[in-house]
Amino acid sequence: MSSPASSSGSSPSRRRVSPPLHSTLVRQDLDEVLDSEVFVDVNRLRKCARQGVPDELRGEVWKYLLGVEKSDRSNEISQRRARHEAYREIDKENVDVSKRVRGEVSRYLQRTRKEDLLDPHAAPAIFEAVICAYLNCNNHVEYSPALVQICAPFVITMKTECDVYSCFERLVDILSESMLAVNINKRVAQFLSYFRTLLPELYNYFEEEELDVGEWASSWLRNLLAKELPTPCVLVLWDIYFSQPDFTEFHPFVCLAILRQLKDSLEDLEQSEIRSMLLRLPKLNIVRIVSQAHNIRSEIQARYGSVAARRLSQ
């Protein structure tokens, strides 16, 4: 079992979690790129990441894909030291938020205990410090339980608490900027419009069962399925997302692909069972889902033109 993390210590991940998507060649390519002493070829990292990243390399790869680490390594040590020192200076005390984070982390660990991804003794302190630090630096952001779900993949994959914070901060900022561009109500309305067009039988069945589509659709679109998918699936999905510069625009098509994949199963369920499945999705073949999502985006573009496809993602 790993020891608790500090700003320079180890993150409390427990074991390898991702499916064996990567080939030996992909692993060799990643090693070669990451071992470069002068310049990390981020474009090459993106190409490799689309096939899934080995668990032991995921943290390093994600830092470059998210722009936390710079591709030019000439000042890497000083930049990394400055980042760690800046994190140490951040106030991590927030009594009200800490209590809520601890409660949500406890529920998260209980829900994912079979996956055995985190040390239940060390992980809560990291969630608490990282989320409190972020909110203390961003007073305009309100606490949400979703922050725990978004933080979890970084607690699992990163080696230091500072790296957890840096990547978490970057992703939350990306998601916030995306939501500022187009508010969630417009996103949900557009998403449901295409859902009704692409999968009319399933959409009508949801209406017959009086399912609150806004409840699950809003969460799906806001949080990159961090709450709904099993964590190993989230890790692979985010490998692919972080390899794309426009992953927030692509995400709605992945959501549509999941509905298409689960259509037959959902149509056999009643309202409460449908709700449970949509809020706690089963294990899925993420590579296949992403492939279907590309097809769906092409289908929408063919039917309605590229402008319509962009509207769905905006």
N, C-alpha and C positions, 0 to 999 in steps of 0.2 A: 504494500500500500504506500502511496506517495505521501510525503510530508506536506503540511500546509504551505501554501505559497506566500511569498512576500513580494515586494517590488522587484526583488532579484532572485526569488526562489522558484521552486517548481510548482506548476499548476497541478491540482490533484486529479488528473485523469487516471483511470484504472486499467484500461486494456484497449486493444485495437478494436475498432468498431465498424469500419466500412467494408462493404462487399469487395471481393477480389476482382475489381474492375480493371486494374492497371496491369499491363503486361511488364515483363522484365525490361523490354525496350523503353517503355515509358518511364520506368523507375530510373534507368540509366540516363535517359535524357534529363530528367529532373535533377539528378545528382550532378550531372555535368554543368547544368545551368547554375545551380546553387553554389557549386564549388568555384565558380569563376572569381578570380581575385580582384578584377577591375570593374567589370560591368555585368549585371544580371539582365539577361535578355527576357524581358517581361512578356513580349509577344510569344516567345517560345514557351514560357511558363503557361500562358493562357491556352495555347494549343494542347499542351500535355494535360492540363487540368480538366479539359472537356471530357477526358476519358476516365476521370476519377483520380484522386491524389492518395498515395499511400498514407496511412494514419500517422506514421512517424515523421512524415515530411509536411503534413497538411498545415501545421502552424506556420512554418517558414514560408511556404508557398502563399498562403493567404495574406501574410503581411506585405508581400510584394504586390500581389494582385489588388489589394485595397489601397496601396500607396502609402502604407505606414512605413515601410522600408523603401529607400530610394534605390533605383537601379544602378546609379553611380556609387561605387563602393569606396571611393577615394577618401571620403570623410565618414565612413560608416561608424567607426568606433566612437568618435566624438559626437555624432548625431544621436547615436543610441544612448550614450551617457547623458546627453542633454535631455532626451525624452524621459529617461528614468528619473533624473533629478527633478524635472518639471512635475512628474506624477507624484513624487514624494512630497512636494510642496502643496499639493491640493488638499483642501479640507475634506475629510472623509466622514465627518460626524454629522448625522442627521437623525435625531431620535425617532421622529415619526416615520420617516421612510425606512429606517433600519428595521423597525418592528414589522412593517408590511413586507419588506423583502424577505425577512426570515420566514414569515408565514408562507409566502409563495414558494420559496426555495424548498421548504419542507414538503409542500404538496408536490412539487416537481420531482424531488428525490423519491417520494413514495410512489409516484406514478411510473417512474423510470427505473425502479429498483431491479427489475429483472434484466434490464440492459447492463447494469453494473458499470456505469460509465464514470462515476465520480465517487470520490471518497466523501461519505456523508458527514465526516467530522471536519474536514478541511475546507470543503467547497463553500459552505454557507458564508464564511467570513470573506471569501473572495467576491462572491456576488454582492454582498453588503457593501464592501469598500468600493467596488467599481461603480455600482449604480448610484450610491450616495455621492461619490466624487463627480460623476457626470451631472447629476441634478444640481449639485452645489455650484458647478461651473455654468449651468444653463438654467437660470432661474425661470425662464419662460416655459420650460418643459415640465409638465405635471407627471407625477409617478403613475405608472400603469403596470399591472401584473405582466403585461406582454414584454416589458423590459427584461424580466427574468428569463423568459423563453428565448429572447433574442441574444441575451448574454451567454446562455448555456453552451452553445457550440464553441465559443471562444474559451470558456473555462475548461472545456474538455480538451481543446487542441493546443492551447498556448502554454509555453513553458514558464512564463512569469506573469505576475499580476499586472505589471505595467503593460505587457503586450496584450493581455485581455482587455484592459482599459482602452488602449490605443485603437484596437480593431473594433471594439464595441462602439466607441465614440464615432469612428469613421462610418460604420454601417448605420447607426441611428441618425447621423447627420444626413446621409444619403437618402434614407427613407423620409426624413422630415422635409428635406428639400423637394422630394418628389410629391409629397402630399400638399406642400404649399403651392405647387404649380397647378394642381387640379385637386379640389377637395374630394373627400372620400364619398360623399353622396353622389357626385357626378360619376365617379369611377364605378360605384356599385350599379348605378342606373345603366351605364353603358355596358358593363359586364353582363347584366341580366338581359339586356337587349340581344346580345349575341348568344347567350345561353338559350334564350327562347327560339332563336333562329336556327342554331346548330343542332339543338337537342329538344325539339318541341314536345316529344312524348314525355321525356323526363321532366321538363319544365311544367307541363300540364299536370303531371302526377304530383309534383310538389305542391301545386296550387290546390289540387283535390284534397291532399292531406293537410292543407292549411299550414304548411311549413313556413316559418319566418325566415325567408331567404336572406333578408338583410343581416340577420344575426351572424350566420356563418360566412356569408360573402364578404362582409366588412372585415372580419378577422383574417380570412384568407388573403385578401388584397393588401391589408396593412402590413402584415408581419412575416411575409415570405414563408408562410406555412410552418413557422417555427413551433407553434403550439399544437398544430393538428397532426403533423407527420411524426412517425417514430424517429427518434434522434438519428439513428444511422442513415435514414433516408434524407433527413435534413442536411447532414454533412455532405453527402454526395450531391444533392441538389445545389448546395452553396458552392461546392467545387466548380460546378458548371456555371452558376450565376456569376461568381467573381471572375470567371474567365471572359465575361462579356461586359463591354463598357456600358451597355444599355439594359442591364438585367431587370431593372424595375419596369421597363417598357415591355419586356418579354414575359414577365411573370403572369399576367392575366391569361395568356395562352396556355401556360402550364396548368393553371386552375381549370380551364376548359377541358384540357386533355385528361385531367383526373376525373372529371365528371363523365366524360365519354368512356373512360376505362371502367368506371364503377357503375355504369348505367344499369346493367342487368341486375346487379346485386341490390342497388337502391330501389329499383322498381318492385322488388319482392318484400320490401320492408314497410312498416307502418310509421306514422309520424315520429314517435319518440325514438324508434330504432334508426330512422333516417338521420335525425338530429344527432344521435350518438355517434353514428359513423362519420358524419361530416365534421364533427368536432374532435374526433379521435380516429383519424384515417388508418386503414390497415397498411401493412408493409407493401410497398409498390416497387416495381422495376423503374427506377428513376430515369435511367438512360432511355428506356422505351417511352416513358411519359414525355421526356423532353423532345424526342424525335416526333412524337405525335403532335406536340405543341408547335413545332416548326411547320408541320403539315396543316394544322388548323390556321396558323397565321397566313400561310399561302392561300388557303381556302377562302378566308375572309377577304384577303386582298383581291382574289379573283372575282369574288361575288360583288364586293362593294368598292373596290379600289383601295389603293395604298393609304389614302387619307382616312378612310374608315378604320383601317387597322391601327393607324397611329392614334386615332381618337380612343380606341379601346385601351391602349397602353398609357394614355395621358390623363 
